[in-house]
Amino acid sequence: MLPLNSMLCCDRCGHPKGRGCVCRYLNAEILKMRAPVVYDGWPVNAIRALKYQHERDRADSMARYMVPCLDQLGDSPLLVPVPLHHDRLQERGFNQASLLAGCIARETGLPLEDALIRIKATSAQARSASRAERQEHMVNAFVAAPGWRADPDRDYVIVDDVYTTGATTGACAEALALAGATRIAVLTFALDLQPRELESYRRLATAAGIA
Ligand SMILES: [Zn+2]
């Protein structure tokens, strides 16, 4: 497992500093993004086991890694899991982002709300899809739940399992902002780095004695 160390990562986007920084792609609505580990090694297996083998108890240990990141994501934020489309929820029987957010809420006492609804069914996003393709795909994929309004003075943290291009959490942030939220952050369990960025970060982490 490769932890993402705050000394080696950008304070806003939480990605490795330098060329790994993705602030230029981060939606303007997102103040900060954090993930505790790189999507590599056992975190990959943990996410697959949770999503595809339905090993729901994996969520607890994943959430425990995520909790310390919350210190940097606002003051008593409201947790908002990335919703699944109704059809996908029927098929899988549970939403992995809701499970993670639920474990975090139990561990911290923070509130959780299903503030968003996914109105656009999206096919499984191929890892090969470009950032622009993924973003295009996710336009208007989410809306606020009927009657849900955000408190502009409150901190919101969007919770998901893995951050790849940010297209999903970016679309969620836009929906929250449309509902009035002004203080939005993102927390995922793992961060999927491009192979070159992964190697470069691994070298830095090894040199710093973190990996
Ligand atoms: Zn950055």
Boltz pocket constraint, residues with backbone or C-beta under 6 A from the ligand:
constraints:
  - pocket:
      binder: B
      contacts: [[A, 10], [A, 11], [A, 12], [A, 13], [A, 14], [A, 15], [A, 21], [A, 22], [A, 23], [A, 24]]
      max_distance: 6.0
